[in-house]
Amino acid sequence: MRRLALAALLALGLVQPALAGTVAYRMDAANSTVAFETDFGADKITGAFPLAKADLRLDFANVRNCTVDVALDVTGATASFPFAAQALKGPKVLAAKQYPRMTFTSTSVRGAGDAAEVTGNLTIRGVTRPVTLKAQLFRPRGSAPDALDHLTVKLTGRVNRSDFGATSWSDMVGDEVRILITARIDAQG
């Protein structure tokens, strides 16, 4: 991810300046979550989407070379209670039968203090809008300072569902959807 908070990572000893080149990473779908939450009156609706595909390429020496391309399976979406899951996938919200995939493709990444900002195109219901996510990178505890084979990326952001035409039940469900992603990634040999 572009700059991927490179200065902070160098200061923490997570990346050695000698590391160069783009490395492909595989997302560990079984240990990763693409979750969301939105307001439901005084409560919250939470849920998740299964990963359909992920193409992640990181270059810690030249962050401009970093790219993220992810697709989620809308038909497999879950929610904190059955009615919410059914409504979420239904024709009035995500229209999963007509639009079975939700995609995100990065267009730029830049450092932002001790994190990074990943900007890209998010497509939901056939509507594409730019979205910026805050990204933080973590190594496993006890790993060597130059160990970058197994990482955790946490991404957070917000979108308005109405921007994508998902406007049903607006009298009960909030417009803002908070995105909470924990991606466990492994360098591909």
C-alpha positions as CSV (number, residue, x, y, z in Angstrom):
1,M,0.0,0.0,0.0
2,R,1.4,3.3,-1.1
3,R,3.7,4.6,1.6
4,L,1.9,2.2,3.9
5,A,3.0,4.4,6.8
6,L,6.5,3.6,5.7
7,A,8.1,6.2,8.0
8,A,6.3,4.7,11.0
9,L,7.2,1.2,9.9
10,L,10.9,2.1,9.5
11,A,10.8,3.8,12.9
12,L,9.3,0.7,14.5
13,G,11.8,-1.5,12.8
14,L,9.2,-3.4,10.9
15,V,10.7,-2.8,7.5
16,Q,14.4,-2.7,6.5
17,P,15.3,-0.1,3.9
18,A,17.0,-2.8,1.8
19,L,13.6,-4.6,1.1
20,A,12.6,-3.8,-2.4
21,G,10.1,-5.0,-5.0
22,T,6.5,-5.8,-5.2
23,V,5.4,-8.9,-3.3
24,A,2.1,-10.6,-3.9
25,Y,0.1,-11.5,-0.8
26,R,-2.7,-14.1,-0.4
27,M,-5.5,-13.3,1.9
28,D,-6.3,-16.0,4.5
29,A,-10.1,-15.9,4.0
30,A,-10.7,-18.3,7.0
31,N,-9.0,-15.9,9.4
32,S,-10.0,-12.6,7.9
33,T,-13.2,-10.6,8.3
34,V,-14.9,-8.1,6.1
35,A,-17.5,-6.7,8.5
36,F,-19.9,-3.8,8.7
37,E,-22.2,-2.1,11.2
38,T,-24.9,0.5,10.8
39,D,-27.4,2.0,13.2
40,F,-30.8,0.4,13.7
41,G,-32.6,2.9,16.0
42,A,-30.8,2.8,19.3
43,D,-29.2,-0.6,18.3
44,K,-26.8,-1.7,15.6
45,I,-27.0,-4.1,12.8
46,T,-23.7,-5.9,12.3
47,G,-22.7,-8.4,9.6
48,A,-20.0,-9.7,7.2
49,F,-19.3,-10.6,3.6
50,P,-17.3,-13.6,2.5
51,L,-14.3,-13.0,0.4
52,A,-14.7,-14.1,-3.3
53,K,-11.2,-13.0,-4.4
54,A,-8.2,-10.8,-3.4
55,D,-5.2,-9.6,-5.3
56,L,-2.9,-7.8,-2.9
57,R,0.6,-6.5,-4.0
58,L,2.7,-4.6,-1.6
59,D,6.0,-2.8,-2.2
60,F,7.5,-1.4,1.0
61,A,10.4,0.4,-0.9
62,N,8.1,2.1,-3.4
63,V,4.6,2.4,-2.1
64,R,3.3,3.7,-5.4
65,N,3.5,0.2,-6.7
66,C,1.1,-1.2,-4.1
67,T,-2.3,-2.4,-5.3
68,V,-5.5,-3.9,-3.8
69,D,-8.2,-5.6,-5.8
70,V,-10.9,-7.4,-3.8
71,A,-14.3,-8.9,-4.6
72,L,-16.8,-9.9,-1.9
73,D,-19.7,-12.5,-2.2
74,V,-22.9,-10.5,-1.6
75,T,-25.0,-13.7,-1.8
76,G,-23.2,-15.0,1.3
77,A,-23.7,-11.9,3.4
78,T,-24.7,-12.4,7.0
79,A,-26.2,-10.0,9.6
80,S,-26.8,-10.0,13.3
81,F,-30.4,-11.2,12.9
82,P,-32.1,-13.2,10.1
83,F,-34.5,-10.5,8.9
84,A,-31.6,-8.1,8.5
85,A,-29.6,-10.6,6.4
86,Q,-32.6,-11.4,4.2
87,A,-33.3,-7.6,3.7
88,L,-29.7,-6.9,3.1
89,K,-29.4,-9.4,0.2
90,G,-32.9,-8.5,-1.1
91,P,-33.8,-6.4,-4.2
92,K,-34.4,-3.3,-2.1
93,V,-30.9,-3.1,-0.6
94,L,-28.0,-5.0,-2.2
95,A,-29.9,-6.9,-4.8
96,A,-27.6,-9.9,-4.5
97,K,-29.3,-11.9,-7.3
98,Q,-28.6,-9.2,-9.8
99,Y,-25.3,-8.0,-8.3
100,P,-23.7,-11.0,-6.6
101,R,-20.3,-9.2,-6.2
102,M,-19.1,-6.1,-4.4
103,T,-15.7,-5.0,-5.5
104,F,-12.9,-2.6,-4.4
105,T,-10.0,-1.6,-6.6
106,S,-7.3,0.8,-5.2
107,T,-6.4,3.9,-7.2
108,S,-3.9,5.3,-4.7
109,V,-2.4,4.8,-1.3
110,R,-0.6,7.4,0.8
111,G,0.9,7.6,4.2
112,A,-1.2,9.2,6.9
113,G,0.8,9.5,10.1
114,D,1.2,6.0,11.6
115,A,-1.3,4.5,9.1
116,A,-2.1,4.8,5.4
117,E,-5.0,5.9,3.4
118,V,-6.1,3.6,0.6
119,T,-8.4,5.2,-1.9
120,G,-10.2,3.2,-4.5
121,N,-13.3,2.5,-6.4
122,L,-16.0,0.6,-4.5
123,T,-18.8,-0.9,-6.6
124,I,-22.1,-1.9,-5.0
125,R,-25.3,-2.6,-6.9
126,G,-23.5,-1.7,-10.1
127,V,-22.8,1.8,-8.8
128,T,-19.1,2.8,-8.4
129,R,-18.0,5.5,-6.0
130,P,-14.6,6.6,-4.7
131,V,-13.9,5.5,-1.1
132,T,-11.0,6.1,1.2
133,L,-10.1,3.5,3.9
134,K,-7.6,4.0,6.8
135,A,-5.1,1.1,6.9
136,Q,-2.9,-0.1,9.6
137,L,-0.3,-2.9,9.3
138,F,0.8,-5.3,12.0
139,R,3.4,-8.1,12.3
140,P,2.9,-11.1,14.6
141,R,4.2,-10.6,18.1
142,G,7.7,-11.9,18.5
143,S,8.5,-11.9,14.8
144,A,11.8,-10.6,13.4
145,P,11.9,-6.9,12.5
146,D,12.3,-7.7,8.8
147,A,9.6,-10.5,8.8
148,L,6.9,-9.6,6.3
149,D,5.7,-13.0,5.3
150,H,2.6,-13.0,7.6
151,L,0.9,-9.7,8.3
152,T,-2.4,-8.3,9.5
153,V,-4.0,-5.3,7.8
154,K,-6.8,-3.5,9.6
155,L,-8.9,-1.2,7.4
156,T,-11.7,1.1,8.5
157,G,-14.0,3.5,6.7
158,R,-17.5,4.7,6.1
159,V,-19.9,4.9,3.2
160,N,-23.4,6.1,2.8
161,R,-25.6,3.3,1.5
162,S,-27.8,5.8,-0.3
163,D,-24.8,6.7,-2.5
164,F,-25.1,3.2,-4.0
165,G,-28.9,3.2,-4.4
166,A,-29.4,1.0,-1.3
167,T,-32.1,3.3,0.3
168,S,-34.8,0.9,1.6
169,W,-35.9,1.0,5.2
170,S,-34.2,4.4,5.7
171,D,-36.8,5.2,8.4
172,M,-35.4,2.3,10.5
173,V,-31.8,1.7,9.3
174,G,-29.1,4.4,9.2
175,D,-27.5,5.6,6.0
176,E,-24.0,5.5,7.2
177,V,-22.3,2.0,7.1
178,R,-19.1,1.6,9.0
179,I,-16.6,-0.8,7.4
180,L,-14.3,-2.9,9.7
181,I,-11.9,-5.2,7.9
182,T,-9.2,-7.4,9.4
183,A,-7.2,-9.1,6.7
184,R,-4.6,-11.8,7.5
185,I,-2.2,-11.9,4.6
186,D,0.7,-14.2,3.7
187,A,3.4,-13.5,1.1
188,Q,3.2,-15.8,-1.9
189,G,6.5,-17.6,-2.5
